[in-house]
């Protein structure tokens, strides 16, 4: 009997503890739950109850009880939360145009460096537009870069040299199907803006001019896009058709195995893989990158690579710092990997 009484006392204590915990949990749930139309919340300063309705709340003589939530008026539209400022800055990377102009100049006349006059000027234009036309999303891109160096010194050679000389434009149509990836078709054109030369000491050879050669490309496949508060990322993969046309500068079109014939047209079919990234930490710092690789079905072991990077620092009003790093690997131009890096200060204007 003594042992059974001890077990019965422990059982009663456990039941009382469970009931106490259950009451606490129910009380917390009622306190956290917002009042509905039938809930009566008595104010602490008076004994008269104040009934809450689904319309505008009835003001009571005192403050509401702690833990209660005042319902909102369903007839009044709730304003949308303000978007972060960085999203507006990122949107300007997709819809807008940026013009940059930079230059460098020096004159020297001393016994260490002899006489030298140097002037470098560069004009760059980047434009992007995105529009919705019917069920399609259209994206347009324009990259324009023209830079000229003038050097007059004791070393014989050509005074004027072009260091940036290319225009690239692309139009892409995407059909959103509410999948993770969307089908697309795209077409682009790439050519030189003016005459460009390759220098061998005092000798030089013309390598290209406007529309000579000119590269056109059409592609179709699937794309994936993502836009967040940190940046914009686009990637796509698909089949491509490429055509290279030339008149005088036939380095990219001529087949050297045919000695008696000079080809001025070269078609290619293959696969492309393109990635675009745009990041903007704030209104003074922006980074854009384009990485594209392509190969032909004739030889899948040979790939052409275009990798362009640009970072812009807005120092003061329209004055900014521009850092670029570009890599090109295209065996139709040369078997060596080409790269170019520059750091310039100039005028940057966005529209």
C-alpha positions in Angstrom: 0.0 0.0 0.0 2.8 2.4 0.8 4.5 1.7 -2.6 1.2 2.1 -4.5 0.4 5.3 -2.7 3.9 6.7 -3.7 3.3 5.8 -7.4 -0.2 7.4 -7.3 1.2 10.6 -5.9 3.8 10.8 -8.7 1.1 10.1 -11.3 -1.1 13.0 -9.9 1.9 15.4 -10.0 2.6 14.5 -13.7 -1.1 15.1 -14.6 -1.1 18.4 -12.9 2.1 19.4 -14.6 0.7 18.5 -18.1 -2.5 20.5 -17.4 -0.4 23.5 -16.3 1.7 23.4 -19.4 -1.3 23.0 -21.7 -3.0 26.0 -20.2 0.2 28.1 -20.8 0.4 27.0 -24.4 -3.3 27.8 -25.0 -2.9 31.2 -23.4 0.1 32.0 -25.6 -1.8 30.9 -28.8 -4.8 33.1 -27.9 -2.6 36.1 -27.2 -0.7 35.8 -30.5 -3.8 35.2 -32.6 -5.3 38.4 -34.2 -8.9 39.2 -33.0 -11.7 38.3 -35.4 -15.1 39.9 -35.8 -16.5 38.1 -32.7 -13.6 38.8 -30.4 -14.2 41.3 -27.5 -11.1 43.0 -26.1 -11.8 44.9 -22.9 -9.6 48.0 -22.4 -7.6 48.1 -19.2 -8.9 51.5 -18.1 -12.6 50.7 -18.1 -15.0 47.8 -17.7 -17.0 48.5 -20.8 -16.0 46.1 -23.6 -15.0 47.4 -27.0 -16.1 45.1 -29.9 -13.7 44.9 -32.9 -15.3 44.7 -36.3 -14.0 43.9 -39.8 -14.4 47.5 -40.8 -12.5 50.4 -39.2 -11.5 49.8 -35.6 -13.6 51.4 -32.9 -11.5 53.7 -30.6 -11.8 52.8 -27.0 -11.2 55.1 -24.0 -7.9 53.4 -23.3 -5.1 51.7 -25.1 -5.6 48.2 -26.4 -4.6 45.3 -24.2 -1.0 44.1 -24.7 -0.6 41.4 -27.3 -3.7 42.4 -29.4 -3.5 43.4 -33.1 -5.6 46.0 -34.7 -7.1 44.7 -37.9 -6.6 46.7 -41.1 -9.4 48.2 -43.2 -10.0 45.9 -46.1 -11.3 48.8 -48.2 -8.1 50.6 -48.0 -5.3 49.6 -50.3 -2.1 48.7 -48.6 0.9 50.5 -50.2 3.6 48.2 -51.7 6.9 48.1 -49.8 9.6 50.3 -51.4 12.1 48.4 -53.5 15.7 48.7 -52.7 17.6 51.5 -54.5 20.1 48.9 -55.9 17.3 47.3 -58.0 16.7 50.6 -59.8 20.4 50.8 -60.4 20.5 47.3 -61.8 17.5 48.0 -64.0 19.6 50.9 -65.6 22.1 48.2 -66.7 19.3 46.6 -68.8 17.6 49.7 -70.1 19.9 52.6 -70.8 23.0 53.8 -72.6 26.4 54.7 -71.2 28.9 56.8 -73.1 32.5 57.0 -71.9 35.3 59.2 -73.3 38.9 58.9 -72.0 42.2 60.3 -73.1 45.9 60.4 -72.1 48.5 62.9 -73.2 52.2 63.4 -72.6 55.1 65.4 -74.1 58.7 64.9 -73.2 62.0 66.2 -74.3 65.0 65.2 -72.3 68.2 63.2 -72.6 66.8 60.1 -70.9 63.7 59.6 -73.1 64.6 61.8 -76.1 61.7 63.6 -77.7 58.2 62.1 -77.6 54.7 63.2 -78.2 51.9 60.8 -77.1 48.1 61.1 -77.2 45.5 58.3 -76.7 41.8 58.9 -77.2 39.0 56.3 -76.7 35.2 56.5 -77.2 33.0 53.7 -75.8 29.2 53.2 -76.0 27.2 50.5 -74.3 23.5 50.3 -74.8 20.9 47.7 -73.6 17.2 47.7 -74.0 14.6 45.1 -72.9 11.0 45.3 -74.1 8.0 43.1 -74.0 6.2 42.7 -77.4 3.2 40.5 -77.2 4.3 37.1 -75.7 8.0 37.7 -76.4 10.7 39.5 -74.4 13.1 41.3 -76.7 16.6 42.3 -75.6 18.9 44.5 -77.6 22.6 45.1 -77.1 25.1 47.5 -78.6 28.8 47.7 -77.9 30.9 50.4 -79.6 34.6 50.9 -79.0 37.0 53.1 -81.0 40.4 54.1 -79.7 43.3 55.8 -81.5 46.9 56.3 -80.3 49.2 59.0 -81.7 52.9 58.7 -81.1 55.7 60.9 -82.5 59.2 59.9 -81.3 62.6 59.0 -82.7 61.5 55.4 -83.5 60.3 55.1 -87.1 56.9 53.8 -87.6 53.3 54.7 -88.1 52.2 57.6 -86.0 48.5 56.7 -85.7 47.5 53.3 -84.4 44.0 51.9 -83.6 43.8 50.0 -80.3 40.0 49.6 -80.1 38.1 49.1 -83.3 34.9 47.0 -83.1 31.2 47.3 -83.1 28.9 44.5 -81.9 25.1 44.5 -81.9 22.7 41.7 -81.0 18.9 41.2 -80.8 17.5 38.3 -78.8 13.8 37.2 -78.6 12.7 35.0 -75.6 9.4 33.2 -75.3 8.6 32.8 -71.6 7.0 29.4 -71.0 7.1 29.6 -67.1 9.8 26.9 -67.0 13.2 27.1 -65.4 14.5 27.7 -69.0 12.9 29.5 -71.9 13.4 29.0 -75.7 15.1 31.8 -77.6 16.3 32.9 -81.0 19.1 35.5 -81.5 21.1 37.2 -84.2 24.2 39.4 -84.0 26.7 41.3 -86.1 30.4 42.0 -85.4 32.8 44.1 -87.5 35.5 46.7 -87.4 34.6 50.4 -87.4 37.5 51.7 -89.4 40.7 50.4 -90.9 42.9 48.3 -88.5 46.5 47.3 -89.1 49.0 44.8 -87.8 52.5 46.2 -87.2 55.9 44.6 -87.7 58.3 47.4 -86.7 58.1 50.1 -89.3 56.1 47.8 -91.6 52.3 47.2 -91.3 49.6 45.2 -93.0 45.9 46.1 -93.1 43.8 43.4 -91.3 40.3 44.8 -91.5 38.0 47.7 -92.2 34.3 48.4 -91.9 32.3 45.3 -93.1 35.5 43.7 -94.3 35.4 41.2 -92.8 31.9 41.1 -91.2 30.7 38.2 -89.0 27.0 37.4 -88.7 25.5 34.8 -86.5 22.1 33.2 -85.8 21.3 30.9 -82.9 18.4 29.1 -81.2 18.2 27.2 -78.0 17.3 27.7 -74.3 18.1 30.5 -71.9 18.0 31.0 -68.2 17.8 34.4 -66.5 18.0 35.5 -62.9 17.7 39.0 -61.4 18.2 39.7 -57.7 19.2 42.5 -55.4 22.9 41.6 -56.1 22.9 41.5 -59.9 21.7 40.1 -63.2 22.8 36.8 -64.6 21.9 35.4 -68.1 23.0 32.2 -69.6 22.1 30.4 -72.8 23.1 27.4 -74.9 22.0 26.5 -78.4 22.8 25.7 -82.0 24.4 28.4 -84.2 24.9 29.3 -87.8 27.8 31.7 -88.5 28.8 33.4 -91.7 32.0 35.4 -92.3 32.1 37.6 -95.4 35.2 39.5 -96.7 36.3 41.3 -99.8 40.0 42.3 -99.5 40.9 41.1 -95.9 40.3 37.3 -96.5 42.4 36.0 -93.5 39.2 34.6 -91.8 37.6 33.2 -94.9 40.3 31.9 -97.2 41.2 28.2 -97.2 44.9 28.0 -97.6 44.7 24.5 -99.0 43.2 25.8 -102.2 46.1 27.7 -103.7 44.3 28.9 -106.9 41.1 30.1 -105.2 40.5 32.8 -102.7 37.4 32.2 -100.6 35.5 35.3 -99.5 32.7 33.6 -97.7 32.9 31.0 -94.9 29.8 29.4 -93.3 30.0 27.5 -90.0 27.4 25.6 -87.9 28.0 24.5 -84.3 27.1 25.1 -80.7 27.3 28.3 -78.6 27.4 28.9 -74.8 27.0 32.5 -73.7 26.9 34.1 -70.2 26.3 37.7 -69.2 26.7 39.2 -65.8 25.9 42.7 -64.5 26.6 43.7 -61.0 26.1 47.1 -59.3 27.0 47.6 -55.6 25.6 51.2 -55.6 25.3 54.1 -58.0 29.1 54.6 -58.2 30.3 51.0 -58.9 29.2 48.8 -61.8 30.7 45.6 -63.3 29.7 43.9 -66.5 31.1 40.7 -68.0 30.4 38.7 -71.2 31.8 35.2 -71.7 31.0 33.3 -74.9 32.4 30.2 -76.4 31.5 28.5 -79.7 32.6 25.5 -81.7 31.8 24.1 -85.1 30.5 20.6 -85.9 33.4 20.1 -88.3 36.0 20.0 -85.4 34.5 20.0 -81.9 38.1 20.2 -80.4 38.5 23.8 -81.6 36.7 26.5 -79.6 36.6 30.2 -80.0 36.4 32.3 -76.8 35.4 35.9 -76.2 35.6 37.1 -72.6 35.0 40.8 -71.9 35.2 42.4 -68.5 34.6 46.1 -67.5 34.4 47.8 -64.1 33.4 51.4 -63.8 34.1 53.6 -60.7 32.2 56.9 -60.6 34.6 59.2 -58.8 32.9 62.5 -59.0 29.8 63.5 -61.0 30.6 62.6 -64.6 34.3 61.7 -63.9 35.0 58.0 -63.6 37.6 55.3 -63.7 37.3 52.5 -66.3 39.1 49.2 -66.0 38.8 46.7 -68.8 40.2 43.2 -69.4 39.4 41.3 -72.6 40.5 37.9 -73.7 40.1 36.5 -77.3 41.0 33.1 -78.5 40.1 32.5 -82.1 42.3 30.3 -84.4 40.8 32.0 -87.5 42.6 35.2 -86.5 45.7 33.8 -84.8 46.7 30.7 -82.8 47.9 32.8 -79.9 45.5 33.8 -77.2 45.0 37.6 -77.4 44.3 39.8 -74.3 44.1 43.5 -73.5 44.0 45.3 -70.2 43.5 49.0 -69.7 42.9 51.4 -66.8 41.8 54.9 -67.9 40.1 57.9 -66.4 37.5 59.9 -68.3 34.0 61.2 -68.7 31.1 58.7 -68.1 27.5 59.7 -68.8 24.5 57.4 -68.5 21.2 58.0 -70.3 
